[in-house]
């Protein structure tokens, strides 16, 4: 980095990485298998966490759109001069490949998702609402990791749904909704009651049915190493939801290490 570039605030970048790992602690294990691309994987995880937090973590869709517009513009015009330390770090790590057209498509697809007011009719409709955003995310990752190719779209859709589920705040109707009306009717649950009681036995039965249907949609282990490992962890989480486990992301020990190694194996960076 030349002397006239603003210094990348290491502490600020590390705080974003720590924020991501606080949300997805299982990914600490995954990073051990990220190979030479570990730093890039950490930066992408931190950035994607900020993006998904803006998408699913805000109660006001209008505020979410403003925040996403800011991130979208920052990434479309990314440079080493960016005022945000995470964007500067990304530019340095990827030699300016951050500023690519797919960020435009990702911003548009994410805003389009936030404009959906109705809850999905069934699981097929739920998948359809997330497809454009998942494809746009996959294209960004394909550009960032050109030797690894694009991730499987269904795998990214599962990841988006599970991220929204694990970040849900009781008492708040999520925007956009992700519990299919068909499953709510099957389990005789009202929407607000279901979102308020996701940890109850009745809701675990609903989530088990949802997980069963999502697992019936195959998701291939493709893309970068970090994406392949995320896809593997998501499959394990869905299996635990299917078994009505209260803590589907509590993945540790040998199974976690073995699954990460298998998912990462053979993925060029």
N, C-alpha and C positions, 0 to 999 in steps of 0.2 A: 504493500500500500504506500502510495507516495505521501510525502509530508504534508501536502496541501489538502488531503482528504480528512474529513472529521474522523476522529478516533472512534472505533466501534466500542461502545461501553460494554465490556465483558460482563460486568455484574448485572446490567440490565438484560442482556441476552440470556444469561444463565437463569435469571428470575423467570423469564418466559418459559424456558425449558422445564424448570422446577414446577411451574404452574401446570404445564401439560402433564407431567408425571404424577402430580397430585390427583389429577382427574383419571389418568390411566396408569396406575402404578405397575400393572403387569408388564408394561412396555420397557421397564428397566431391564427385565430379563431379555427382552427382544433385542435391545441395543448391544448386548454382548455378541450377537450374531450378525451385526450390521456390516461387519468387515471394514474395509478401508473407507467406506462411506458413512461411518458412524456419525461424524459431525454433521454431515448433510442431513442424515436421518433425524437427528435431534432438532435441527433448525426447522425442518419440514414439519415434524411433530408439533413443535411450538407454534408455528404459523397456522397450521391446520386447526389447532386447538383454539386459537384466537378467532379464526373464521367461523368455526362451529359454535363457539360461545356467542358470537354476535348473531348467528342464525337462530339458535335454539334457546339461548340462555337469557333472553330479554323478554319482559312481559309486554312491552309495547312494540308492535310490529313496525310502527313508524320510526321509532328510535333504532330498531334493528336495521331498517333499510338505510338510514343515514350512516350508521357505523359501517355497514357493508360497502356502501358507496365510497367511504373514506379509504377502507382497506383496498377495494378494487382499484381506485385511482392510484394509491401508493404503489401497488404492485405493477400496474400497467406502465407507470412512469419510473419504476424502480431504478435507483442508481446509488453509487457509493456516497452521494450527497444527501440521500434521504434523511429527513429529520427523525425517522424511527430506527432505533438501533437494530431491531430484528430484521428489517428490510435491508439495511446496509450489510448485515452479516450474510444474508441470503445472496445478495449480489456478489459479495466477495467469494462465497463458497461455490457459486455456480457460474462465475465469470460472465455476468450480465445476462444469463439465460432466464433470469427471473422475469424480465420485462418482455413477455410474450403475449400474443393475441389470445391464447386460451383463458387468460384472466378476465377478458371481456365477457366471454361465454359463461364463465363460472359466476361472475357477478350477476349477469342477466338471469341465469337459471336459478340462482339462489333467491333473488328477489321475486321471481315468478312463483317459487315454492311458497314464499311468505305471503303471497297474495291469495292463497287458497283459503277460503273461509269454511267450506264444508268438510266434515269428517269423511274419510274414505268409506265407500260402501262395503267393500270386502278387501281381502288381502291383495288380490290382483290390482285393485284400484290404488291401494296403498303403495304398492311397488311402482305403479305407473307414475304416481306423483313425485317420486324421488328419482326417477330414471334420468331426467335431464341434468339434474345437479350431479348425480353420480357419474354420468358420462363426461361432464365438463371437468370434474375433479380428476377423472382418469386421464383426460387429455393433458391436463397440467402436469400430472406425474409422469406421463409418457415423455413430455418435453424435458422435464428435469432429469429423468433417468432414461435417455434414449436407447441405451443398450439393453434395458430390461423390458421394454415394451409397455403397453397399457395394462392396468389391472383389470380384473374381471368386473364388469359392471354390477352384476348381482352381489358380488362380495362387497363392493362399495356401498350399495343400497343397504345391505344388512348392517354395515358399520354405521351408516347414518342413523338408522332406526335405533340401534342399540345405544348410540351416543345420546340421542334425544331421550331415550328411556332412562338411562342412568343419571342424566342431568335434570330429570323432572323434579319440580318443587310441588309438594302436596298443597292443595288449595288453589292451584293455578291451572286453568285450562290451557294446554300447550297450543302454540301457534307455529306451524299448522298441527292439527290433530293427527294422531297416529294409531288410535284404537279403532279398528273397523267396526262399523255399525252392526254388521252381521254377527260378529263375535259378541258384542254387547248384548244383542237380542238373545243369542244362544244361551248366554249365562244370566239372563234376566237382570242386567246391571244398567243403571242410568250412567250417562257419561260422566257427570261431575263426581258421582259416588265412586266410579271406577278409578278416575284419576286421583282422587283423594285417598284411595285405599289400595294402592298397588301392592302393598305388602301383605294384604289379607289373603286367607285361603281361597276365597271366591275369585279374587283377581289373579292369584297364582294359576288357577285353573284356566282362566281366560288367556293369560300369558303363555301357558303351556300349549294351548291350541294355536296361538299365533306363532310360537317358535316352531311347532310341528310343520305348519304351512311354509314358513320361511326356509326350513331345512329341506323341504321337498323341492325347493328351487336351487339347483346345483350352483355352487360358486367355485370357480377354478382358482388355484393358487398361481396367479400370474402377477406381473409387475415387479416393482423393486422389492428388495428383501424386506424392508420395513412394512410394506403393504402386504406381502405374502404372510408375514408373521401376524399382522393385525387380522387378516382374514382367518387364519388358523385359530387365533384366540376368540374371534367372534363366533366361529363354529362351535367351540367348546362352551362359550357362554349360552348360545342357543340350546345346546344339549342340556345344560343345567336348568335353563328356564323350562324346557320341555319336561324335565323331571321335577318341576315345581320347587327348585332350590331357591332359597331366599337370597343368596349371595352368588349370583352366577359368574361374577368376575373375580371371585376369590380363587385365583389360579396360582398355584405355587408348587415348589418341589420339583421332583424329577419329571413329572408329566409336562410341566411348563417349559423346562429346559429342553426336553426331548422334542416337544412339539415345535418350539422355536427353531431348533436346529434343522428339523426336517423341512419346515416351511422355507427356511432361508437357503437350503441346499440347492445349488444349481442356478441361482438367480444372479446374473452378472450385474455389476454396478458401474 
